[in-house]
Amino acid sequence: MDQKKIHIKLNHKNKITLTENAYTDFSNQVYILMKSLYAGPSLSPSLSLGGTESQIMAFMTALQGEKRYMDSYLKHGLDNASTMTSKYDLDRAVLQFEGETGLRWPFKN
């Protein structure tokens, strides 16, 4: 089975307009990464990130925050204090990511 390759370009901050296709592609790529975090290493895609160091760090922090929040939600439920803390941490990471990249976080509700 071929390993899926994902290339995410994060440095859109200086672009005046981003097309819906760019957001759709980004959302799909992040969705695949999230699925791979639960599927195990054998299904992990090859990942290439383009952007500044701060953009890449903001992306990875938001992705890790998303995983921690999902893990806490699945283990403790929505009304648990640790789940709410994970959600608060995720919200801060998402704001940082959006500020650094100019991209919307795809799982933001």
C-alpha atoms as a printed R data frame, in Angstrom:
    type eleno elety resid chain resno       x      y      z
1   ATOM     1    CA   MET     A     1   0.000  0.000  0.000
2   ATOM     2    CA   ASP     A     2   1.374  3.416 -0.977
3   ATOM     3    CA   GLN     A     3   1.927  5.833  1.834
4   ATOM     4    CA   LYS     A     4  -0.207  8.966  1.416
5   ATOM     5    CA   LYS     A     5   1.820 12.136  0.979
6   ATOM     6    CA   ILE     A     6   0.571 15.420  2.376
7   ATOM     7    CA   HIS     A     7   2.098 18.817  1.701
8   ATOM     8    CA   ILE     A     8   0.596 21.708  3.637
9   ATOM     9    CA   LYS     A     9   1.543 25.269  2.775
10  ATOM    10    CA   LEU     A    10   0.981 27.512  5.791
11  ATOM    11    CA   ASN     A    11   2.346 30.844  4.613
12  ATOM    12    CA   HIS     A    12  -0.806 32.368  3.129
13  ATOM    13    CA   LYS     A    13  -0.778 35.328  5.512
14  ATOM    14    CA   ASN     A    14   0.257 37.871  2.890
15  ATOM    15    CA   LYS     A    15  -2.215 36.643  0.257
16  ATOM    16    CA   ILE     A    16  -5.139 38.985 -0.323
17  ATOM    17    CA   THR     A    17  -7.585 36.236 -1.275
18  ATOM    18    CA   LEU     A    18  -7.617 32.527 -0.685
19  ATOM    19    CA   THR     A    19  -9.869 30.409 -2.831
20  ATOM    20    CA   GLU     A    20 -12.422 27.994 -1.453
21  ATOM    21    CA   ASN     A    21 -10.351 25.212 -3.065
22  ATOM    22    CA   ALA     A    22  -7.325 26.187 -0.962
23  ATOM    23    CA   TYR     A    23  -9.393 25.994  2.236
24  ATOM    24    CA   THR     A    24 -10.990 22.722  1.143
25  ATOM    25    CA   ASP     A    25  -7.594 21.177  0.384
26  ATOM    26    CA   PHE     A    26  -6.201 22.364  3.718
27  ATOM    27    CA   SER     A    27  -9.226 21.027  5.623
28  ATOM    28    CA   ASN     A    28  -8.993 17.650  3.910
29  ATOM    29    CA   GLN     A    29  -5.276 17.368  4.640
30  ATOM    30    CA   VAL     A    30  -5.738 18.175  8.333
31  ATOM    31    CA   TYR     A    31  -8.645 15.709  8.502
32  ATOM    32    CA   ILE     A    32  -6.377 12.967  7.103
33  ATOM    33    CA   LEU     A    33  -3.718 13.847  9.686
34  ATOM    34    CA   MET     A    34  -6.255 13.665 12.507
35  ATOM    35    CA   LYS     A    35  -7.490 10.276 11.289
36  ATOM    36    CA   SER     A    36  -3.915  9.009 11.144
37  ATOM    37    CA   LEU     A    37  -3.351  9.993 14.780
38  ATOM    38    CA   TYR     A    38  -5.994  7.415 15.729
39  ATOM    39    CA   ALA     A    39  -5.226  4.833 13.030
40  ATOM    40    CA   GLY     A    40  -1.676  4.093 14.135
41  ATOM    41    CA   PRO     A    41   1.761  4.509 12.576
42  ATOM    42    CA   SER     A    42   1.191  2.070  9.719
43  ATOM    43    CA   LEU     A    43  -1.372  4.422  8.167
44  ATOM    44    CA   SER     A    44   0.451  7.673  8.927
45  ATOM    45    CA   PRO     A    45   0.941  9.859  5.867
46  ATOM    46    CA   SER     A    46   4.229 11.394  4.852
47  ATOM    47    CA   LEU     A    47   3.960 15.039  5.927
48  ATOM    48    CA   SER     A    48   5.696 18.065  4.472
49  ATOM    49    CA   LEU     A    49   4.963 21.483  5.991
50  ATOM    50    CA   GLY     A    50   5.808 24.752  4.267
51  ATOM    51    CA   GLY     A    51   5.925 27.983  6.223
52  ATOM    52    CA   THR     A    52   7.912 29.876  8.798
53  ATOM    53    CA   GLU     A    53   9.084 28.189 11.967
54  ATOM    54    CA   SER     A    54   6.427 30.002 14.005
55  ATOM    55    CA   GLN     A    55   3.687 28.954 11.543
56  ATOM    56    CA   ILE     A    56   4.774 25.322 11.679
57  ATOM    57    CA   MET     A    57   4.957 25.382 15.487
58  ATOM    58    CA   ALA     A    58   1.496 26.980 15.674
59  ATOM    59    CA   PHE     A    59   0.108 24.295 13.345
60  ATOM    60    CA   MET     A    60   1.636 21.436 15.333
61  ATOM    61    CA   THR     A    61   0.442 22.934 18.643
62  ATOM    62    CA   ALA     A    62  -3.118 23.258 17.309
63  ATOM    63    CA   LEU     A    63  -3.043 19.714 15.906
64  ATOM    64    CA   GLN     A    64  -1.776 18.311 19.213
65  ATOM    65    CA   GLY     A    65  -4.396 20.362 21.065
66  ATOM    66    CA   GLU     A    66  -7.112 18.938 18.841
67  ATOM    67    CA   LYS     A    67  -5.947 15.398 19.652
68  ATOM    68    CA   ARG     A    68  -5.785 16.068 23.408
69  ATOM    69    CA   TYR     A    69  -9.283 17.555 23.348
70  ATOM    70    CA   MET     A    70 -10.689 14.587 21.408
71  ATOM    71    CA   ASP     A    71  -8.953 12.114 23.726
72  ATOM    72    CA   SER     A    72 -10.344 13.854 26.803
73  ATOM    73    CA   TYR     A    73 -13.819 14.077 25.297
74  ATOM    74    CA   LEU     A    74 -13.830 10.369 24.456
75  ATOM    75    CA   LYS     A    75 -12.526  9.376 27.885
76  ATOM    76    CA   HIS     A    76 -14.390 11.786 30.183
77  ATOM    77    CA   GLY     A    77 -17.262 13.304 28.210
78  ATOM    78    CA   LEU     A    78 -18.027 16.906 27.397
79  ATOM    79    CA   ASP     A    79 -18.886 18.194 30.881
80  ATOM    80    CA   ASN     A    80 -15.650 17.046 32.554
81  ATOM    81    CA   ALA     A    81 -13.229 19.685 33.875
82  ATOM    82    CA   SER     A    82 -10.213 18.186 32.073
83  ATOM    83    CA   THR     A    83 -12.161 18.186 28.803
84  ATOM    84    CA   MET     A    84 -13.063 21.838 29.286
85  ATOM    85    CA   THR     A    85  -9.417 22.668 30.065
86  ATOM    86    CA   SER     A    86  -8.341 20.847 26.894
87  ATOM    87    CA   LYS     A    87 -10.924 22.834 24.926
88  ATOM    88    CA   TYR     A    88  -9.650 26.111 26.389
89  ATOM    89    CA   ASP     A    89  -6.052 25.176 25.495
90  ATOM    90    CA   LEU     A    90  -7.171 24.189 21.992
91  ATOM    91    CA   ASP     A    91  -8.991 27.508 21.512
92  ATOM    92    CA   ARG     A    92  -5.808 29.412 22.419
93  ATOM    93    CA   ALA     A    93  -3.730 27.260 20.056
94  ATOM    94    CA   VAL     A    94  -6.239 27.798 17.240
95  ATOM    95    CA   LEU     A    95  -6.159 31.585 17.735
96  ATOM    96    CA   GLN     A    96  -2.356 31.487 17.594
97  ATOM    97    CA   PHE     A    97  -2.443 29.349 14.433
98  ATOM    98    CA   GLU     A    98  -4.961 31.609 12.705
99  ATOM    99    CA   GLY     A    99  -2.979 34.703 13.635
100 ATOM   100    CA   GLU     A   100   0.283 33.225 12.359
101 ATOM   101    CA   THR     A   101  -1.038 31.809  9.089
102 ATOM   102    CA   GLY     A   102  -4.168 33.717  8.145
103 ATOM   103    CA   LEU     A   103  -5.903 30.344  7.673
104 ATOM   104    CA   ARG     A   104  -9.065 29.241  9.459
105 ATOM   105    CA   TRP     A   105  -8.677 26.127 11.613
106 ATOM   106    CA   PRO     A   106 -10.871 23.493  9.920
107 ATOM   107    CA   PHE     A   107 -12.408 22.014 13.097
108 ATOM   108    CA   LYS     A   108 -13.386 25.280 14.724
109 ATOM   109    CA   ASN     A   109 -17.039 25.462 15.681
